[in-house]
Amino acid sequence: MPIRLSGLASGLDTEALVGALVSAYSYKKEKYTKAQTKLSWKQDAWKTLNSKVYSLYTEVGNMRYSSNYAIKKATVSDTTKATATASGNAINGTQSLEVKKLSTSAYVTGGKLADSIKMDSNLSELGIVSGTTDKGAITVRTGTKVTKIELDMTMTVNQLVSKFKEAGLDANYDEKNNRFFISAQKSGKDGDFSISADNTKGLSDLMKLGLLSDSEIKSIKSTVNTEGLVKRKYGSVVSDADGFASLIRAVKGYKDIINSSTASDEEKQEASDAINAEPSYREIAEYLDGKNVDWSTLTESDIVAYGKEIYNAGKYDDDAAAATESEMTAALNAIRDEYVKLSAAKAMPETTDAEKDAKNAAIAKAKADVDAVLENPVNAKWASYIEKNFGAANDGSFEDDKYRYSDFWTQSDNLELANSVSYRMKLAYTLSADDAALDNANAAVKIDGSDSEIILNGVTYKGSTNSITVNGLTIEAKALTAENSPISITVATDTDSLYDKVKDFLTSYNTLMNEMQKLYNADSAKDYEPLTDDEKNEMSETEIEKWEQKIKDSLLRRDNSLSSLISTMTMSMMKSYTINGQSVSWSTFGIHTLGTLNAAKNENYAYHIDGDTEDSKTSGNPEKLRAALAEDPEKVIEFLKQMTKGLYEDLDKKMKSTSVKSMYTVYNDKEMASEYSNYNNLIKTWTDRVTEMEDSYYKKFAQMEKALSQLQSNSSSITSLLGG
């Protein structure tokens, strides 16, 4: 590039002269630059419009299906007791509802602690003392999780709160009220939880924390009394109520021989010797003989009753405790062994068909073995007790609810679990026998988690929350209904929602159609072109904005693609469809355009609903649409389905990919992109041409300046020699 010196010798404005000389080339460059800018604006205009067309295309696509019109409304006769919502699956008609129970979330309000106890207080300030191994232990049990917490005297209240949270509870210590507040993370029976002592120190520490509730003590007592798990010793024999009943049956057999009129003296003597030879028989016989029992008339129900009576007369001593623990440990090990096999079967590979078959067979056998071990009544009663008080369900790990505790059994440490069960059993007995005095004046208050319960049309349903769904009807229980005083729920087609759906669709359609007409009929901007930088410098920001907006508003004026799109949509909306032998169109339901004479500018293709209170043009006309929805909603729905299907298919054809446009576009985006690229080439070509011509002219002017400079220098030298 030559050095561009501007008229140093000649005094000429070289830059202006060069600009004038290359103006023809610059004009070409500016022409293509402006055309490219205009094309870019047109691409943006089409992109914006295309997104709106695609939105309508998606909307009508959804409206083709019946599920889009499954609109029901549920009305409850007493909304203070319940509310209801209906999905499309709900059955029309009136149904009877009773609210029997409301769901509750399990909640513990701790006893009040000293005012000095704060979040950063150590547990030692509550009197909790621990050594390196001698620590109070408690267990938090939720539906699917069991967590043991060791209470250390150096632990802070805040750290204990964190432990409760880690165990799956919501917990807080309120420094203002000096109480622990602990709640379940979900409502209902499945969200219930317990906080239990694992050892004697744990029980004492729970009382000091104000977290031992009366309901926990009641739970411990009731499991012993109702489930008959603890053995007792009567005389020389240790047994449970069923065991004592079995002894009575055996003794009765001998007594029947002794009292028989047909038995020989030898047989009677043998029967008497048998009773005297076995201490347990002799003690049972002496007990009942002392009550003057008539052995010959002793019935089975009498035997069972006397078995319980002898059990209750027995004692829970070391021998009874050892027998109870021995039975429990044997049952625990037997149950766990079978669950371990089941877990191993579930973990088998299943890559090949053969492996799948082997795995399924192993699982089936393992489940059968679990069933077999639980058929033993002793194992079954201990499984029930341990799962209820110590176990955590799998929460759906196995497909059959019967095996919901399999993870618990396989993950449990047998010795640790046995020790915990033994402690609870001993504690339960001593509490139920009032052999232990608990200073639980500062007891916690426990609210158990419970399920809601409703009776709908005579059938009972339960749920963990107050929201229960039955056959498409979702009922939100709010208060209990009076005994034998059901309320009613009426389900019907929601004509208002259907009306709004039609109106919403027409609003979407009209908005798009009016905009397309406005773009197509826009005023001409023939004499307007995008501004150059020099032109912008001569105008204000407001003037520039108005100038460019004038061009942008006219970009799609009389556009062929836009005209074709408008025609496709209007023709599709004008179609009639046959429903039950009748030709049906928009006009059937009082929906129509206003025509060129009555419609506002660029709105002559917009549809209006007769009787629409929000439409000043048609609000005074009879409401045909509402009448049709009330009389035969299925007819309206069928028309909407067919109409939107037709419009969808027509738009789909317009949006298919071709050589000049992409999929889901209604304009020639590929063609425009190619044209834009061509402008890049043309602009570069003319930019290079301008630069070349400028360099050429500047070179010539530089040579002229050089010659003039040399001439001036020579002239000065001659003048100097002549004495000038």
Secondary structure, 3 states (H helix, E strand, C coil): CCCCCCCCCCCCCHHHHHHHHCHHHHHHHHHHHHHHHHHHHHHHHHHHHHHHHHHHHHHHHHCCCHHHHCCEEEEECCCCCEEEEECCCCCCEEEEEEEEECCECCEEECCCCCCCCCCCCEHHHHCCCCCCCCCEEEEEEECCEEEEEEECCCCEHHHHHHHHHHCCEEEEEECCCCEEEEEECCCCHHHCCEEEECCHHHHHHHHHCCCCEHHHHHHHHHHHHHHCCCCEEECCEEECHHHHHHHHHHHHHHHHHHCCCCCCHHHHHHHHHHHHHCHHHHHHHHHHHCCCCCHHHCCHHHHHHHHHHHHHHCECCHHHHHHHHHHHHHHHHHHHHHHHHHHHHHCCCCCCHHHHHHHHHHHHHHHHHHHHHHHCHHHHHHHHHHHHHHCCCCCCCCCCHHHCCHHHHHHCCHHHHHHHHHHHHHHHHHHHCCCCCCCCCCCEEEECCECEEEEECCEEEEECCCEEEECCEEEEECCCCCCCCCEEEEEEECHHHHHHHHHHHHHHHHHHHHHHHHHHCCCCCCCCCCCCHHHHHCCCHHHHHHHHHHHHHCCCCCCHHHHHHHHHHHHHHCCCEEECCEEECHHHHCEEECHHHHCCCCCCCCEEECCCCCCCCCCCCCCHHHHHHHHCHHHHHHHHHHHHHHHHHHHHHHCCCCCCCCCCCCCCHHHHHHHHHHHHHHHHHHHHHHHHHHHHHHHHHHHHHHHHHHHHHHHHHHHHHCCC
